[in-house]
Every structure is written in structure tokens, then in C-alpha cells.
């Protein structure tokens, strides 16, 4: 008969475990080197050629972890020995420690506790010395198992259940085990390909009473091994337990249960089926048999391991690792095509550090974007902190500049971010520039132009229409991705500006299903008047942005999500927009790996409704048209001075004024008294 061999555990300690251990050593354990309870787990869903991993993460010190483990994670109790010196670690009596841990395991076997609670089938011992000056950790695992019987004999060669059972039988077994979270259980075969779960204790009692019915019982053990012929450590301990309690059974049927999930479907056919001839060891009694279990090191010799976390244990480095965790998990199953590297390198300029600016920045950080620049010219007032989420009461007491305070707040939240704040007033149409301020305004224009040139994405988040004009012009000239977000009392609008090209200026055609990215309109494309000074003759409620508090958070979040969809499209800013976004399947060109990429998102909270209109660029637009862009490129600051000081200049330049007059004349002709009714 063939002898069955087993795959030992391979330990895997999460960085979060070391961080929590360090905290406990410094704050709780100190010089206390007594044994501590600790909890690890193994899984039965590893991919092919993976070792039989035994894991401990930051939850390892929490007893509740035993009952709160996710599916396919099976908790194991253990003992932690954290010694104070490297000498104590090197001279530690490993034989006594293993014997002590094995005695707990054996007593549970003998007294029947393991039959009642299969979680007691495994234990582990973890010896650690932590050098907290250098963040070097020395550790050694023991996973005790017994050297009795000396061999486990197979009646038949190991098979996969896909070879041993029919498809209907496997389906019935899977369905029976669907809600089972026990480490070990037993299936009782019934008529019509059905099975029922019985506890280990019930199965052992029944087999001792009726050993001839052994063929109807199949013991199920969740197996961490991925080897096609050798099961893992839990199977060895289960066999020892059964060999002790079963007296005259001639055959044992074992399924080493392994699961995988691909494309939402469960796969179990690779699970192993074992048939063994038991050898009773009940004559041993209460005497603890010899045991083994100390883990081998990387050189496959009995010895400790070490890990150097001097770089990652720094809290800043830990934060960097943790920040990207959720994003990286997206690539596992949900969005495997998403390009996270491009997001991390993207530079975002936020024009406005108020309610919208604060919330947009937080969302950008959530997506792993690490370069965020703020521009604002106002200071934090007492009314700001409750709505503007990067500011505190102390900031308002000190009347801090918003832009710099927002940048500092981001660094407090995550020190790895690169954030700068600029106290800058954006020059605006209709806001007259006198001789005394002309040099300052010129400096502001140049700085704004430089900032837009240096960044990849521009967010227009200011609180007046005219303050968005100059960034729109410069963004169009520099061919940047520009997102404009504006809020009302119970509504908001988000627009991604088109990225104009020379080709878009020279071609004219009608598009049936979509509008190319270089032909999309901007925030000003629906206007038939130029922006002017909107702050004149305003009451207090008109001077402040009065809006329902949730509006800014909704608008900010969608602005960032729209940006992410844009940059995940192969054409980025040139991504086309479907004219009918609700029928995006007809326009695959307008879809990224995250879904559709709309041109405009307009929402009305009073009706809890959202529409996604798409608009083409206006040839006489006061901001993004080729007329305005050419004037800016040719005349520069002198062109801007004309716009700032003459409210009619833009309308005359683009032909809007002539269009308005033509409309007025047509209306007069239509209503002429000379015509008969």
C-alpha cells in the first residue's frame, strides 16, 4: 500500500501584523515576555503551485477574528512568545515549547473537545524577537502534529474528486457544503445522490457502532495545499484524531476540500479524494506522543526566519502602501484594465479651494492622485469649516489663506502627497484694471498660465461665472483636460470641456451618434452674452454660495469620477461623447473600461433626477472658439486688458453682438404694425 505524505504550512505574515505587534510591544507588553494568545488562518482557495499558506495579519491579536473571518478563511488559535533580547531568542528551548503546545492539542484530541469543535484540530506557536531600533524581526513558527501513527496507508491512489465522482455527485456535495464554515465536517451519503452534514462527534459514534457503514461517510477537511497528490497539515491532524477515536473501521473516506472562484463561478473538481486503512492508536491513552512541526527556513533547514521592515515600518511608508490597497484590489476582479499608474502621476490644478475644491481634493486622494495644487485668493472665515472639509475652527480663528491651508491639510491627511497652495486672484472680464494694478494683474495672468501649462487636469471650482473665463481660454489654448463644476441651491452641472485642435477648427460635419472630443462645447458655449462683473449690486444671500450642503459633495465626487473615466479612455481628453448616453452600446468609441464618458452631468435634487446632455462647441463661443484663442495667442495681455476693461469687447470680437442685433431686427419686422393680421 502507498504511504500518504503531507505538505507543511508556509508562514506568511502581513506588514500590518508587524505594525500592530510593534505598537503592542511599545505600549502594552513592554518587558512582559509571557505567552500571549494570537490567531492566524489558512485558506482553501489558493491557485495552482502556491504553497500551503498560513497567514497572520493585523487582526491576529483580536479574539473576535475567530468568528469574523471571511468565507474560505479558517481561524487557528496559537501562542505568541515575544522575547526581549536576541540572545534569549537564540537560546530558546524550542523542544519544551513544542511539547507544551502539542500537549494542548493532544488533550483536546483525547478528551473529545476537537470532535465537538473542529477548530481545535490545529494550533501554532510563534516565537519572535523584535529589534525595534532597526525594524528587523526574527521569528519562528511551529505547527505541531504527532508522529503517530508512523505512516498513513492508502487503499487506492490519490484522485481528484473530478475523477472519482460524477458531475451530479459533485454538485450535490457542493450544495450541501454551501453554508458550511467548519474546518472539518462529515457527509452522510443518502439515497438519490443526496448528502447530509453530520458532526465529527456523531460520525465517530456511528462508525464505532456500525463500522460496516463506513463507505457511506465522507469526512470533509478544508485543505490549504494545492499539490495534486499531497494534502496539507490539517489532514494529517484529522487522521491522527480519527485513528485515535475509531476502533474497528476498515476504511476511511476523506475529501480534501479546495475551492476556486473564477468569473463568479465555484470550481472544486481539483479537491482530493483519499481512501485509507485506519490503524488504531487508542492504546496510547493520555500519554502525549512524540510531535514535530517547527517550520524550515528559506534554506529548507530547521531554523528561524527574519524580515527587515526598516523602510515599510515608517508610518509614512505604511500609509503609502495602505492608500493604494483598495485601488489595487480593483484590478484583481472588478476592473482589471484600469491604469492606476497614470492616475498616480497625474497633476491636478484646482482653481478654487472652497466647498468644491476641498471635496474634489479628497476624492482625488482616494484615487491615489498625489499631485494637487490649489489656487484661491480668499481666507478662511468662521462659516467655512462645517462645509469646507479641509478646514478647522482653528484655521478660521487664524484667518488662514484657503489655498495654503488646503494644501497643508492634505499633507496632514497623507504626508506622501505633493500639494501647494497659491494665493492668486484670477483676472476676470468686466473687472476693470487700472494703471496702479496693471503690473500685478499681468503677474497673476502669467502665473495662472504657467500653472495651467504645468498641470494635466484643470478643475474650475470658483464661485463666479466670470472667474472661469480666463482658465477656460488658457486651457483650450494649452489643450488641457478642463472640468467645470458649478452648483446652485438644489442643482449642479459638471462639464468636461472639449480639447480643440487645428483639425476641429477647420472641419465641419454633422455627427449622428457622438461628438468627437475636439468638438465638444465648454462651459460658455451656450451663452449669447459675454461674462461680466456679477458681484455688483448683490445682497448678502447673492454674494455667498447658498446651496444644499450635500450638493457640493455629490458634484465634487462626480467631477472626479468623470475625470477618472476620461483618463481611462485611450483618447483621454479627446474621448468622444455619445449623443444618447443611455444607449452607449451603440457608440463603443465613447466608453472607457469604467463605462460611459458623458460630456455633461446635470442634476436636480428637488426631483432627484440626472440628465446627460451632449453639446457641440459654438463657433462664436466667448471662451473656446478659434477667434478667442487666436486673439489670445496673437495679442496676449493686451487682448486680455481689452476684455477686462470693456464689457462689450468679447461680444464684438466673436460676432455675438451682431447676432443679437440681427435677432432684434427680425423680431421688429415680425411684429411690424404695417403688416395686416
Beta strands, then each sheet from edge to edge (+ up, - down):
strand 1: 2-3
strand 2: 6-7
strand 3: 10-13
strand 4: 36-43
strand 5: 53-56
strand 6: 73-83
strand 7: 123-131
strand 8: 136-146
strand 9: 153-154
strand 10: 159-160
strand 11: 184-189
strand 12: 195-198
strand 13: 217-222
strand 14: 231-232
strand 15: 252-257
strand 16: 260-262
strand 17: 265-267
strand 18: 272-276
strand 19: 291-294
strand 20: 305-308
strand 21: 347-351
strand 22: 371-376
strand 23: 418-423
strand 24: 457-460
strand 25: 481-487
strand 26: 491-496
strand 27: 514-515
strand 28: 577-578
strand 29: 591-592
strand 30: 595-596
strand 31: 600-604
strand 32: 609-611
sheet 1: 1+ 9-
sheet 2: 2+ 14+
sheet 3: 3+ 5+ 4- 6+ 7+ 8- 19+
sheet 4: 3+ 5+ 4- 6+ 7+ 8- 20+
sheet 5: 10+ 18- 15+ 13+ 11- 12+
sheet 6: 16+ 17-
sheet 7: 23+ 22+ 21+ 24+ 25+ 26- 31+ 32-
sheet 8: 27+ 28-
sheet 9: 29+ 30-
end
